Amino acid sequence: MNKNSRIIVGVIVALILLAGTFSAGVVVGYVFPSKTEISQEVFPTEESSSTTIESSEEVEQVGESELPEGHPPVTTGEIENMSEDELFVPFWEAWNIVHNQYVDQPVDDVAMMRGAISGMLDSLGDQHTSYMDPDQFMQANMPMEGEYEGIGAWVDPNTEYLTIVSPMPDSPAEKAGLKPGDEIIAIDGDDMTGIDGNLVIRRILGPAGTDVVLTIRREGEAEPFDVTVTRAKIILPSLEYRVLEEHDNIGYIQIFTFAQDTRSELRKGIKDVLSQDVDGIIIDLRYNGGGYLQSAIDVASEFIPKGVILYEDYGDEEMQTFEAIKGGKATDIPLVFLVNEGSASASEIVAGAIQDHERAPLVGVTTFGKGSVQNWIALSNEEGAVRVTIARWLTPDKRQIHEVGLEPDYVVEFTEEDYENEVDPQLDKAIEILLEVMSDE
């Protein structure tokens, strides 16, 4: 196996800087949006925004309300029964104290308002529920159509800083010397601390031929350093497929992401490998971080003839059921699925359905554990947006995916030493299991 194949097998990641449309760990709720929508989330219309910014007069009026003199400390039970005016008395007290006593006046009311919203959402303890200021929201809402241009690297947006998992072969990122594990702590001199990784990706995108300066923190280097990368047009398919050279009766399909055209590419791949008289297929979902929900349902339906693919749980006893679509091209042939810590969201939907229906064993390590749906809701006065978790995915057996992940039927590690030696024990195990299954058919 050559070096490029080794990279494809071992370190393909869910996110590419080419498009940034399919965030690792993010899956789009419902069905395909129109071309003008961003694929990570559903963007409601202006009328759907439910949050408004009060006028300064209203702020002063509310700030004057207070509890009766000598009122004892408020208990949690009492808080739940309070009116909004009573509940927000401490907030407006703090607001007025800052305006009256803070040493550096005048204070920035807009920054304080944004900070309050951010703190409120952070208090929920959900890393996927957050506030985006107007600049961040604008970047996240950029149209993503046609061909995309960037630096050509697979990345992990779920770490403290956007982290390079692997530069694509012959990409601008590789030519600039970026390495796996590099953390992008600034872009064009702007600090990326605390910025959502998916928004950082948007900052790196840009027209082919233009430069972007990345400040890199690298293990083993005493100080961060700058790397200038010249963007280029980069094209990556949804999947790749082949018949294994060592085992010409086994097909291999690796799905990189769940895009709009993944179903058609997958059906073509299945048709091509089946035409070569294979007796079984390995489906590789390693480092596939998600994409469209509808694509996940379509992909699962190619292997599962009928039944539930997933449930969408809204947490208030409301639940929506998504079932397999008839007409799958590989509903009978023996299968083995490969997963790992980079398999997230849509990948986990497919793998969970495969596992619960006992359609095929999973091989690898526990998946990422991203099973939630986010809505992005624009705020009034163009003050950005809030990203709110509205539901969670459950497998057909109603197992929780979020922050749990899926445990493979066969746990097989893939170490750094394996990578350096260009061996793939997870794929080897999948082949071994599939050969056993095929011999029993």
C-alpha positions in Angstrom: 0.0 0.0 0.0 1.6 3.3 -1.1 1.8 6.4 1.1 -1.2 8.2 -0.5 -3.4 5.1 -0.1 -2.2 4.9 3.5 -3.3 8.5 4.1 -6.7 7.8 2.5 -7.2 4.7 4.6 -6.0 6.0 7.9 -6.5 9.8 8.1 -9.4 10.9 5.9 -11.3 13.3 8.1 -14.8 14.5 8.0 -14.0 18.1 7.1 -12.2 19.6 4.2 -11.1 23.1 3.9 -12.2 23.0 0.2 -15.8 23.4 1.1 -16.3 23.4 4.8 -19.9 22.4 4.2 -19.9 19.2 6.1 -18.7 19.8 9.6 -17.3 17.1 11.6 -19.9 16.0 14.0 -22.6 18.0 12.3 -25.5 16.5 10.5 -28.3 18.5 8.8 -31.7 18.1 10.2 -34.6 17.1 8.0 -34.1 16.9 4.2 -31.8 18.6 1.7 -32.0 22.4 1.9 -32.1 24.6 -1.2 -28.8 25.6 -2.7 -28.8 28.9 -0.9 -28.8 27.3 2.5 -25.7 26.3 4.5 -25.5 22.6 4.9 -24.5 22.5 8.6 -27.8 23.9 9.9 -31.2 25.1 9.0 -31.4 28.9 8.7 -34.9 30.2 9.5 -36.4 33.2 7.9 -36.4 36.6 9.5 -39.9 36.1 10.7 -38.9 33.0 12.7 -36.6 35.0 15.0 -38.1 35.0 18.4 -35.5 37.2 20.2 -35.7 40.9 20.3 -33.4 43.6 21.6 -35.1 45.9 24.0 -34.8 49.7 23.7 -32.7 51.7 26.2 -35.8 53.1 27.7 -37.1 49.6 28.4 -33.8 48.7 30.0 -33.9 51.6 32.4 -37.5 50.9 33.3 -36.9 47.2 34.0 -33.7 48.1 36.0 -35.8 50.1 38.5 -37.9 47.0 39.6 -36.7 45.3 42.8 -37.8 42.8 45.4 -39.4 44.1 48.7 -36.9 45.5 51.2 -35.8 42.8 53.6 -36.8 40.0 51.2 -34.9 36.7 52.2 -32.5 35.0 49.8 -34.3 33.5 46.8 -34.5 29.7 46.6 -34.5 27.7 43.4 -38.2 26.9 43.8 -39.1 30.5 44.2 -37.0 31.4 41.1 -39.1 29.0 39.0 -42.3 30.9 40.1 -40.9 34.4 39.5 -42.1 36.7 36.8 -39.5 37.8 34.3 -39.2 41.2 35.9 -38.4 39.6 39.3 -36.0 37.0 37.8 -33.9 39.6 36.1 -33.6 42.0 39.0 -30.0 40.8 39.7 -29.0 41.1 36.1 -30.2 44.7 35.8 -28.6 45.5 39.2 -25.3 44.3 37.8 -25.9 46.2 34.6 -26.5 49.5 36.5 -23.5 48.9 38.8 -21.2 48.6 35.8 -22.6 51.8 34.3 -22.4 53.7 37.6 -19.2 52.4 39.1 -16.9 50.8 36.5 -13.7 52.8 36.3 -13.5 53.1 32.5 -16.5 54.9 31.1 -18.4 54.8 28.9 -18.8 51.1 28.7 -19.7 49.3 25.5 -23.3 48.4 25.9 -23.3 46.3 22.7 -20.4 44.2 23.8 -22.0 43.7 27.2 -25.2 42.6 25.6 -23.4 40.1 23.4 -21.4 38.8 26.3 -24.6 38.3 28.3 -26.1 36.2 25.5 -22.9 34.2 25.1 -22.7 33.5 28.8 -26.4 32.5 29.0 -25.9 29.9 26.2 -22.6 28.7 27.7 -24.3 28.1 31.0 -26.3 25.3 29.3 -23.2 23.2 29.2 -23.8 22.2 25.5 -20.8 22.7 23.3 -23.0 22.9 20.3 -25.3 25.6 21.7 -23.6 29.0 21.4 -23.8 32.7 20.3 -22.4 34.0 17.0 -21.7 37.7 16.8 -22.6 39.4 13.5 -19.2 38.8 11.9 -19.2 35.1 12.8 -22.8 34.7 11.6 -21.9 36.4 8.3 -19.0 34.0 7.8 -21.1 31.0 8.7 -23.9 32.2 6.3 -21.7 32.6 3.3 -23.2 30.8 0.3 -21.4 27.5 -0.5 -22.2 26.7 -4.1 -20.3 25.3 -7.0 -16.6 24.5 -6.7 -14.8 25.5 -3.6 -11.3 26.8 -3.0 -9.1 26.5 0.0 -5.8 25.0 1.2 -6.5 21.3 0.9 -6.4 19.7 4.3 -8.5 17.4 6.4 -9.1 19.0 9.8 -10.7 18.5 13.2 -12.9 21.5 14.3 -13.9 20.0 17.6 -10.6 20.8 19.4 -9.5 23.9 21.2 -8.1 25.3 18.0 -8.8 24.0 14.5 -6.3 21.1 14.1 -4.8 19.7 10.9 -5.3 16.0 10.7 -3.7 15.5 7.4 -2.8 17.7 4.4 -4.2 16.3 1.1 -1.5 14.9 -1.1 0.0 17.5 -3.5 -2.2 20.2 -1.9 -1.2 23.8 -1.0 -1.3 22.7 2.7 1.2 20.0 2.0 3.4 22.2 -0.1 3.5 24.8 2.6 4.7 22.3 5.1 1.6 21.9 7.3 1.7 18.6 9.3 -0.8 16.5 11.2 -1.4 17.9 14.7 -0.7 21.5 13.7 -3.1 23.9 15.5 -4.2 27.1 13.8 -4.2 29.7 16.5 -4.5 32.8 14.3 -5.5 33.7 10.7 -4.0 36.7 9.0 -3.0 37.9 12.5 -6.5 37.5 14.0 -6.6 35.4 17.2 -8.8 32.3 16.8 -9.1 31.6 20.6 -12.7 30.7 21.4 -13.9 30.8 17.8 -15.9 27.8 16.6 -13.8 25.6 14.5 -16.4 25.6 11.7 -16.2 29.4 11.5 -12.4 29.2 11.5 -12.7 27.0 8.4 -14.7 29.8 6.7 -11.8 32.2 7.3 -9.4 29.9 5.6 -11.5 29.6 2.5 -10.9 32.0 -0.3 -10.3 32.5 -4.0 -7.6 30.3 -5.7 -4.3 32.2 -6.0 -4.8 34.3 -2.9 -2.7 33.8 0.2 -3.7 33.2 3.8 -1.3 33.4 6.7 -1.8 30.8 9.4 -0.2 31.0 12.8 0.7 27.5 13.8 1.2 25.9 17.2 3.2 22.7 16.7 4.2 20.1 19.3 8.0 20.2 19.8 8.3 23.9 18.6 9.0 26.4 21.4 7.0 29.2 19.8 4.1 29.6 17.3 5.2 30.5 13.8 3.5 31.8 10.6 2.9 29.7 7.5 1.7 31.4 4.2 -0.5 29.1 2.1 -1.6 30.0 -1.4 -5.2 28.8 -1.9 -6.2 26.6 -4.9 -9.2 24.9 -6.4 -9.5 21.5 -4.8 -12.0 18.7 -5.7 -12.8 15.8 -3.5 -15.5 13.2 -4.3 -17.9 11.9 -1.7 -16.4 8.4 -1.9 -13.9 6.1 -3.5 -14.3 2.4 -4.3 -12.3 -0.5 -5.7 -11.9 -4.2 -5.5 -9.1 -5.2 -3.1 -6.0 -6.4 -4.9 -5.2 -9.1 -2.3 -8.8 -10.4 -2.2 -10.5 -10.0 -5.6 -13.8 -11.2 -4.2 -14.1 -8.3 -1.8 -15.2 -4.8 -2.7 -14.1 -1.7 -0.7 -16.0 1.6 -0.6 -14.8 4.5 1.5 -17.4 7.3 2.1 -15.7 10.6 2.9 -18.8 12.7 3.6 -22.6 12.7 3.2 -23.2 15.2 0.4 -26.2 15.7 -1.9 -24.7 13.5 -4.5 -23.4 10.8 -2.2 -26.3 8.5 -2.9 -25.8 8.5 -6.7 -22.0 8.0 -6.3 -22.6 5.1 -3.9 -25.1 3.4 -6.2 -22.6 3.6 -9.0 -19.8 2.3 -6.8 -22.0 -0.6 -5.6 -22.9 -1.4 -9.2 -19.3 -1.3 -10.3 -17.9 -3.6 -7.6 -20.8 -6.1 -7.9 -20.1 -6.3 -11.6 -16.7 -7.6 -10.8 -18.2 -10.7 -9.0 -17.4 -9.7 -5.5 -18.9 -11.8 -2.7 -18.8 -9.1 0.0 -18.1 -5.4 0.6 -16.3 -3.4 3.2 -17.8 0.1 3.9 -15.2 2.5 5.5 -16.7 5.4 7.5 -13.5 6.2 9.4 -12.9 10.0 9.8 -16.2 10.7 8.1 -17.7 13.5 10.3 -21.1 13.8 8.8 -23.2 15.8 6.3 -26.8 15.8 5.3 -29.4 13.8 7.2 -31.2 12.8 4.0 -27.9 11.5 2.6 -27.4 9.4 5.7 -30.9 7.9 5.3 -30.2 7.3 1.6 -26.9 5.6 2.3 -28.3 3.4 5.1 -31.2 2.4 2.8 -28.7 0.9 0.3 -27.9 -1.7 2.8 -31.0 -2.1 5.0 -34.2 -3.2 3.1 -36.8 -2.0 5.5 -37.4 -0.7 9.0 -36.3 2.3 11.1 -33.0 4.1 10.3 -33.2 6.6 13.2 -35.4 8.5 15.6 -35.3 12.3 16.1 -36.0 12.9 19.8 -37.0 16.4 20.8 -36.9 15.8 24.5 -40.6 16.5 25.2 -41.9 13.1 24.3 -42.2 14.2 20.7 -40.3 11.9 18.4 -40.0 11.7 14.6 -39.3 8.4 12.9 -37.2 8.0 9.7 -37.4 4.7 7.9 -35.4 2.9 5.1 -36.2 3.8 1.5 -37.0 0.8 -0.6 -34.8 -0.2 -3.5 -31.3 -0.5 -1.9 -28.6 -2.1 -4.2 -26.8 -4.0 -1.5 -29.4 -5.3 1.0 -28.3 -9.0 0.8 -24.5 -9.1 0.2 -22.3 -9.7 3.2 -20.9 -6.5 4.7 -18.4 -5.2 7.3 -18.3 -1.5 8.4 -15.2 0.3 9.6 -15.5 3.1 12.1 -13.3 5.1 14.4 -13.1 8.1 16.7 -13.5 10.4 13.7 -16.8 8.8 12.6 -19.4 11.3 13.7 -23.0 12.4 13.2 -24.3 11.1 9.9 -21.7 8.3 10.0 -23.0 7.3 13.4 -26.6 7.3 12.1 -25.7 4.9 9.4 -23.4 2.7 11.6 -26.0 2.6 14.4 -28.7 1.5 12.0 -26.4 -1.2 10.6 -25.6 -2.4 14.0 -29.1 -2.4 15.4 -30.5 -4.3 12.4 -27.6 -6.8 12.7 -26.9 -6.1 9.1 -23.2 -6.1 9.5 -20.5 -6.0 12.3 -18.7 -2.8 13.1 -14.9 -2.9 13.3 -12.6 -0.2 14.8 -12.9 1.9 17.9 -15.7 3.8 19.6 -17.2 6.6 17.4 -17.1 10.3 18.1 -20.5 10.6 19.8 -22.2 13.5 18.0 -25.9 12.9 17.9 -27.6 16.3 18.2 -29.3 18.7 15.8 -28.7 22.4 15.9 -30.9 25.3 14.6 -29.3 28.6 13.8 -31.7 31.5 14.6 -30.9 35.0 13.5 -31.4 37.7 16.2 -33.0 41.1 15.7 -31.1 44.2 14.7 -28.6 42.1 12.8 -26.9 41.2 16.1 -25.8 37.8 15.0 -27.5 34.5 15.8 -27.9 31.8 18.4 -27.1 28.1 17.6 -29.4 26.0 19.7 -29.6 22.2 20.1 -33.2 21.2 19.3 -33.1 17.5 19.2 -31.0 14.3 19.5 -30.6 11.3 17.2 -31.4 7.8 18.5 -30.6 4.5 16.8 -33.4 2.1 15.7 -33.1 0.5 19.2 -33.4 4.0 20.7 -29.8 4.0 21.9 -28.3 7.4 22.6 -25.5 8.5 20.3 -24.6 11.9 21.7 -21.5 12.0 23.9 -21.6 8.2 24.0 -20.7 7.0 20.5 -21.0 3.5 19.2 -18.9 0.6 20.5 -17.8 -1.6 17.6 -18.5 -5.3 17.6 -14.8 -5.8 17.2 -12.5 -3.3 18.9 -9.3 -2.9 16.9 -6.8 0.0 17.6 -4.9 1.9 14.9 -1.7 3.3 16.3 0.8 5.8 15.2 3.3 3.0 14.8 0.8 1.2 12.4 0.6 4.4 10.4 4.4 4.8 10.2 4.7 1.2 9.1 1.9 1.6 6.5 -0.2 -1.2 7.9 -3.9 -1.1 8.7 -4.9 -3.6 11.4 -8.6 -2.4 11.3 -8.9 -3.1 7.6 -7.1 -6.4 8.0 -9.6 -7.4 10.7 -12.5 -6.4 8.5 -11.2 -8.6 5.7 -10.7 -11.5 8.1 -14.3 -11.2 9.4 -15.8 -10.7 5.9 -14.0 -13.8 4.6 -15.5 -15.8 7.5 -19.0 -14.5 6.8 -18.7 -15.2 3.1 -17.6 -18.8 3.8 -20.8 -19.3 5.8 -23.1 -18.1 3.1 
